[in-house]
Amino acid sequence: MTESNELRLLPWSGPDDKPCYLSTDGTAGYLSRLADNTEEIQLDLGAALLARAAEVLPYVELDPEELRRLATDLTVALRNAIRVATSRGHRLPSPVDSTDGEPPAHLG
C-alpha cells in the first residue's frame, strides 16, 4: 500500500479543482477509510450512470438539454473513475522483485 513517504491521491478535489493528497502510514485512519468509501460510491454511481446511458441512448429521442445533462454526468463519472484508477495504481506494489531487482519471471 502507500509508503510512509508517498502521498495518496484522494477521490475528491480541492479549490479550483486541484487534486487533494493524503500522507498516511496505513489504511486504518479515518480519512483513508473515507477515501475508500468515496471511491466505491463514485465507481458505483459511474456504473449506474453508464447502465442508464446504455439503456436510454439507443431507444429514446432525448431533447438537447437531457442529452447535455447526461453527457455532463458521464464526464464527471469518467473523471472520478480515472482519479480512482490513478490513486489505486499508485498504491500497487512495484512489479520489481525486491530480492534481486529483476521483474518477476511472468513480467520479464
C-alpha angles and dihedrals in degrees: 000000000000114000115227090250095049129085125229117225106231123221094243134059133234132222114330089015091286118157120262122218135196125210108208142149095218150356100260097082123104096250093047091052091045090051091049091050092046091051091052092048092048092050092046092050091048091051091049091048092049090050090050092049091049089050100050107029099069097045111029132067103230120201114236093257093053091047091049091050091049092048091049093049091047090050091053091047092050092048089052093047091051091049091050092047091049092049094047092045091055090053096053116108115258113265090227113103105238093214098068106004092244125120115257113272093255090057100041 
